[in-house]
Amino acid sequence: MHMTVAEATALARELVHELSDVPHTVMVAPPFTALAAVADVLRGSSIRLGAQNMGPAESGAHTGEISPAMLTDLGASAVIIGHSERRHTYGESDELINEKMHLALAYGLLPILCVGETLDEREADRAETVVKKQVEAGLSGISSDQMKRITVAYEPVWAIGTGRTATPEDADEIHAVIRRILAERYSQSVAESAVIQYGGSVKPSNIAGLMAKENIDGALVGGASLSADKFVPIARFDRS
C-alpha cells in the first residue's frame, strides 16, 4: 500500500528507461489504483504488469474486491496470490488461495503463488512441513501443463519488511524442498523447469549471494522495489 498514481507512474517511467535492455523477465505490481496509469507507461516496453492480489470470484456481490476480468482489462498479465500479508494479516486460507489460483489461470493470468513460514514455525523446525502444506494446497487440482504458467515464491514471513534475510543457504534449502515437492507431484522435468523465486528483504547487497544458489531462479522484491536506485541493480543482476 504505497504510492499515489503520480508516484507510481514516475517510478515506472524510470524503470522503463533503466531496464530496457534487461534479458530476463521483469514485472511490477503497483496498487490497484495505479494499475491503469502504469499500464500506459509500460505499453511497448518489456516490463510486465502484475497485480498484488485479486478476489476469488468473477463478479457479483463482493464489495471491495477486484476480479480477474478487471485486471486483464487494465492490462495486467500476472497476479501475486497468497502473499504472507494476505495470509497472516487478512486470514486468507489455503483453500481460498487455491480458488484464486484456478480463477487466475482461467482468465489467462500468470499466478505467483507465495509460500513461507513464520518465525515461530521455523524455530519449531516446521518450516519444511508448513511450506509443503502450502504448496500442495495451493496447487490442488492444477495440472502439469498449468504449472508451466505458475511461479512459486518462497517468502519466509520473518524476513519480510524486517531487514532480516534468510541466508542464501537457508533460502536454497527450502527452494530445493519446493522443487522436490513439484517433482513428486508432477515430474522431474516440471520441477526442473519451474521458476521459484525468493522474497524477503531482497536488496542490491544480497542479490548476488541469493542468485548464486542452484534452486533460486529470481526474486519477489518488496521494499526495494519502491526505489529505482535499489530495484534497478536487483533487476539488472545476471548470474550468467
Phi, psi and omega per residue, in radians:
M1 nan 1.211 -3.103
H2 -2.287 2.591 2.913
M3 1.390 2.340 2.949
T4 -1.344 3.046 3.101
V5 -1.064 -0.750 -3.138
A6 -1.095 -0.729 3.140
E7 -1.173 -0.726 -3.117
A8 -1.155 -0.720 -3.132
T9 -1.233 -0.607 3.096
A10 -1.101 -0.757 3.108
L11 -1.143 -0.734 3.132
A12 -1.054 -0.701 3.111
R13 -1.087 -0.725 3.097
E14 -1.058 -0.766 -3.094
L15 -1.170 -0.711 3.092
V16 -1.019 -0.738 -3.137
H17 -1.184 -0.774 -3.012
E18 -1.415 -0.397 -3.000
L19 -2.015 0.360 -3.062
S20 -1.113 -0.456 -3.080
D21 -1.897 0.263 3.137
V22 -1.268 2.255 -3.031
P23 -1.396 -0.319 -3.097
H24 -1.807 3.061 -3.033
T25 -1.312 2.289 3.051
V26 -2.165 2.342 3.100
M27 -2.294 2.514 2.989
V28 -2.100 2.569 -3.111
A29 -2.281 1.464 3.120
P30 -1.290 2.979 3.064
P31 -1.099 2.800 -3.102
F32 -0.923 -0.696 -3.060
T33 -1.106 -0.388 -3.085
A34 -1.846 0.002 -3.044
L35 -1.029 -0.844 -3.073
A36 -1.110 -0.774 -3.113
A37 -1.168 -0.722 3.117
V38 -1.185 -0.603 3.084
A39 -1.020 -0.707 3.116
D40 -1.093 -0.708 -3.132
V41 -1.165 -0.682 -3.058
L42 -1.398 -0.260 -3.053
R43 -0.981 2.219 -3.132
G44 1.554 -0.132 3.106
S45 -1.664 3.082 3.129
S46 -1.588 -0.044 -3.088
I47 -1.464 2.245 3.136
R48 -1.469 2.690 3.080
L49 -1.834 2.228 3.093
G50 -2.186 2.892 3.070
A51 -1.939 2.672 -3.099
Q52 -1.386 -0.261 -3.053
N53 -3.026 3.016 2.962
M54 -2.782 2.857 3.111
G55 -1.357 2.922 -3.085
P56 -1.643 0.272 -3.099
A57 -2.396 2.795 -3.110
E58 -1.384 -0.599 -3.122
S59 -2.990 3.125 3.028
G60 1.957 -2.752 -3.032
A61 -1.426 1.307 -3.131
H62 -2.317 1.130 -3.045
T63 -0.930 2.238 3.102
G64 1.575 -0.122 -3.135
E65 -1.645 2.827 3.124
I66 -2.108 2.206 -3.074
S67 -1.514 2.813 3.090
P68 -1.095 -0.572 3.109
A69 -1.139 -0.654 3.094
M70 -1.111 -0.684 -3.132
L71 -1.172 -0.814 -3.136
T72 -1.169 -0.580 3.099
D73 -1.081 -0.549 3.131
L74 -1.489 -0.122 3.114
G75 1.799 0.100 3.099
A76 -1.246 2.449 3.105
S77 -2.025 -0.129 -3.094
A78 -2.505 2.828 3.122
V79 -2.602 2.389 3.075
I80 -1.486 2.241 -3.086
I81 -2.223 2.316 3.073
G82 1.386 0.397 3.081
H83 -0.929 2.580 -3.052
S84 -0.985 -0.578 3.123
E85 -1.211 -0.578 3.065
R86 -1.202 -0.684 -3.139
R87 -1.210 -0.856 -2.924
H88 -1.671 -0.498 3.102
T89 -1.560 -0.638 -3.055
Y90 -1.929 0.096 2.970
G91 1.219 0.475 3.140
E92 -1.255 2.276 -3.097
S93 -1.539 2.885 3.062
D94 -1.025 -0.637 -3.113
E95 -1.160 -0.751 3.109
L96 -1.122 -0.734 3.131
I97 -1.081 -0.693 3.096
N98 -1.130 -0.684 3.059
E99 -1.017 -0.786 -3.136
K100 -1.117 -0.680 3.120
M101 -1.027 -0.829 -3.127
H102 -1.123 -0.717 -3.115
L103 -1.182 -0.721 3.101
A104 -1.045 -0.802 3.137
L105 -1.093 -0.690 -3.136
A106 -1.092 -0.481 -3.135
Y107 -1.729 0.189 3.057
G108 1.386 0.181 3.090
L109 -1.429 2.618 3.086
L110 -1.653 1.921 -3.085
P111 -1.442 2.462 2.971
I112 -1.912 1.869 -3.105
L113 -1.519 2.029 -3.122
C114 -1.644 2.357 3.093
V115 -2.411 2.739 3.103
G116 2.860 2.738 -3.048
E117 -1.773 2.757 3.042
T118 -1.433 3.002 3.120
L119 -1.121 -0.738 3.119
D120 -1.044 -0.730 -3.135
E121 -1.173 -0.672 3.098
R122 -1.150 -0.796 -3.105
E123 -1.181 -0.396 3.072
A124 -1.554 0.165 3.120
D125 1.079 0.648 -3.115
R126 -1.990 0.185 -3.073
A127 -0.980 -0.864 -3.100
E128 -1.108 -0.726 -3.141
T129 -1.094 -0.788 -3.119
V130 -1.124 -0.826 -3.116
V131 -1.119 -0.709 3.117
K132 -1.035 -0.794 3.138
K133 -1.087 -0.754 -3.115
Q134 -1.179 -0.718 3.130
V135 -1.134 -0.861 -3.084
E136 -1.119 -0.707 3.137
A137 -1.226 -0.725 -3.130
G138 -1.129 -0.522 -3.105
L139 -1.755 0.163 -3.132
S140 -1.000 2.218 3.101
G141 1.383 0.094 -3.117
I142 -1.709 2.289 -3.040
S143 -1.439 2.944 3.111
S144 -1.149 -0.592 3.079
D145 -1.137 -0.715 3.113
Q146 -1.165 -0.539 3.140
M147 -1.054 -0.441 3.137
K148 -1.115 -0.347 -3.096
R149 -1.791 0.073 -3.035
I150 -1.940 2.398 2.967
T151 -1.886 2.420 3.033
V152 -1.852 2.321 3.128
A153 -2.075 2.096 3.061
Y154 -1.581 2.053 3.125
E155 -2.302 1.691 3.086
P156 -1.056 2.183 -3.028
V157 -0.999 -0.620 -3.077
W158 -1.262 -0.145 -3.109
A159 -1.940 0.194 -3.088
I160 -1.751 2.033 3.099
G161 1.228 0.205 -3.082
T162 -1.835 -0.230 -3.028
G163 1.496 -0.241 3.072
R164 -1.482 2.452 3.124
T165 -2.246 2.405 2.985
A166 -1.051 2.464 3.071
T167 -1.101 2.714 3.081
P168 -0.919 -0.608 3.137
E169 -1.198 -0.747 3.091
D170 -1.053 -0.824 -3.103
A171 -1.103 -0.800 -3.098
D172 -1.111 -0.608 3.127
E173 -1.062 -0.789 3.139
I174 -1.268 -0.623 3.060
H175 -1.046 -0.694 3.107
A176 -1.133 -0.646 3.073
V177 -1.064 -0.810 3.139
I178 -1.071 -0.736 3.142
R179 -1.127 -0.649 3.100
R180 -1.149 -0.704 3.104
I181 -1.062 -0.753 3.125
L182 -1.131 -0.655 3.107
A183 -1.126 -0.738 3.133
E184 -1.207 -0.619 -3.070
R185 -1.398 -0.656 -3.073
Y186 -2.070 -1.474 3.125
S187 -2.876 2.931 3.116
Q188 -1.124 -0.660 -3.119
S189 -1.167 -0.681 3.077
V190 -1.104 -0.746 -3.140
A191 -1.109 -0.721 -3.103
E192 -1.223 -0.569 -3.099
S193 -1.546 -0.209 -3.108
A194 -1.120 2.467 3.061
V195 -1.625 2.078 3.136
I196 -2.123 2.044 -3.100
Q197 -1.742 2.785 2.997
Y198 -1.918 2.366 3.059
G199 -2.298 2.372 3.123
G200 2.573 1.538 -3.131
S201 0.973 0.767 3.037
V202 -1.274 2.300 -3.084
K203 -2.406 2.871 3.069
P204 -0.990 -0.524 -3.079
S205 -1.339 -0.315 -3.117
N206 -2.081 -0.022 -3.079
I207 -1.103 -0.664 -3.102
A208 -1.121 -0.758 3.139
G209 -1.117 -0.693 3.133
L210 -1.192 -0.819 -3.059
M211 -1.291 -0.201 3.081
A212 -1.281 -0.268 -3.072
K213 -1.414 2.505 -3.006
E214 -1.012 -0.684 -2.978
N215 -1.716 0.044 -3.120
I216 -1.754 2.021 -3.011
D217 -1.759 -0.170 -3.083
G218 3.068 -2.976 -3.065
A219 -2.355 2.438 2.957
L220 -1.768 1.767 -2.932
V221 -1.605 2.286 -3.134
G222 -1.711 -1.823 -3.054
G223 -0.972 -0.615 -3.114
A224 -1.209 -0.234 3.125
S225 -1.394 -0.106 -3.124
L226 -1.477 -0.081 -3.109
S227 -2.363 2.220 3.100
A228 -1.054 -0.622 -3.132
D229 -1.049 -0.547 -3.141
K230 -1.651 -0.682 -3.040
F231 -1.302 -0.682 -3.078
V232 -1.021 -0.821 3.111
P233 -1.078 -0.567 3.102
I234 -1.200 -0.848 -3.091
A235 -1.180 -0.475 -3.133
R236 -1.487 -0.181 -3.092
F237 -1.105 2.331 -3.122
D238 -2.393 1.917 -3.070
R239 -1.343 -0.153 3.120
S240 -1.335 nan nan
